[in-house]
Amino acid sequence: MTPDQVKLVQESFAKVAPISEQAAMIFYERLFEVAPAVKAMFPADMTEQRKKLMATLAVVVNGLSNMSSVLPAASALAKRHVGYGAKPEHYPVVGGALLWTLEKGLGEAWRPDVAAAYGTLSGYMISEAYGGAQAAE
């Protein structure tokens, strides 16, 4: 990620962080709306899952300025998700739900180039979890 992309992601997340509980609810509602089959991968009570999502995003986003500290965590997260049943084709769906949530949460502060920055991290995670060949598919 370029320094400008890092800045965009961090600035956008900082604006959503104050409404993190609501943002997590919106994210999962959107995810389950566009990909109802993935709902079976999650617990019935989503309270802890929503907290984990926002905490994980905070760690990753805040660490983007020091990529060497974030990449091992992102890699481990991606590999853990394989065990949960995540597949490469889930990443665009999850990413789309996340970007949709950010757009709704940021309102007029939304910038489309934020999507490219998030896409860079998603691509890295797919590559780490499934290897370069799967990431390209």
N, C-alpha and C positions, 0 to 999 in steps of 0.2 A: 504494500500500500504506500502511496505517496504521502508526504507530510500534509498536503492539502486534503487528501481523503481521510486521513486520521483525524484532522481537525474537524472536518464535516461530521464524521460519525460521532465524535466526542461532543460537539456542540449540539447535535440533534438529540443525542441520548440525554444530555444534561437538561434539556427542555422537557423531556418525557419523564425523567426520574421522579419529579415531585408527584406525578399521578401514576406511579408504577403499579399499584394494585389495580387500578382501573384499566391501565394499559394492558396488563397481563390478562385480565378478564376479556377485554376486547380482542386481544390476539387469539386466545383459545376459542372464543366464539366464532371468530372468522375462520380459523383453521378447521374447526369441525364442520363449519358450513360448506367450505369448498372441498374438503376431503373427509367426509364422514367416516370412511373406513379406518382412519388413523385414531379415532377416538378410543378404539379397543386397546390401544397401546398405552393408555393413560389410566390412572386410578379414578374411581368414581368421585372421590372427594379431591378436588383440584386445588385446595387451599395451599398445601405445601408445594405442589408443583408450580403454582404461579409464583410463589416466593423464590423457589429455586431458579426459575427462568430469569427473573429480574436480577437476582444476585449474580447469576452467571454472566448475564449481559453486562452488568456493571463491572465485573472483574475484567472481562475481555475488553470492553470499550475503554476503561480507564488505563489498561495496560498497553493499548495500541501504540503509545509513544515509545514503548520499549518492547518491540516485537519479539525479541529473543526470550522475553519472559512470558509472552502470551501464546506463542506458537506451540510450545509443549502442552500447555493447558488446553488449547483448542484441538490439538491432535488427540489428546486423551479423551476429551469430550466426544469427539467424532467417533472414536473407536468404541466408547461405551455405548453410544447410540446404536451401533450395529447389534449389540447384544439385546437391545430393547426392540429390535425388529425394524429399525430404520433402514431404508434403502436409498440409493442415489436419487431415485426419482422423487423422493419425499423432500429433498432439499429445496427445489424450486417452489414447491407448494408452501413449505414452512417459511421460506424467504419471502414469498409473495404476501403471506399473511402478516409477517413482521413488517414489511414495508408499508402495507396497507394500514396497519396499526399506527406506524410512525406518521404516515401522512395525515391520518385522522387526528392524532394527538398533537401534531405540530401545526396543523391548520395552515395559515398563511406563511409560516416559517419553513414549510416543507420545500425542499429543493430536490429536483429529480436526480441530480448528480450524487446524492446520498445513496441512492440505489446501487450505483456502480461500486461504491466503496464497500457496501455490505456484500455485494456479489463477489468481490475479491476474497473476502474471508470465507464465504460459503464454498467457493471453489477449492480453497486450500483444505477445508475440512473434508470435502468429498474425496479429494486426492489422498489425504491421510487415512481415511477410513477404508477406502475401496481400491486405492492404487490409481495411478495415472490413467490407465485404460478406461476404467469405470468413470472417472471424472470427465473424460472427453465425450462420453455417450450422452 
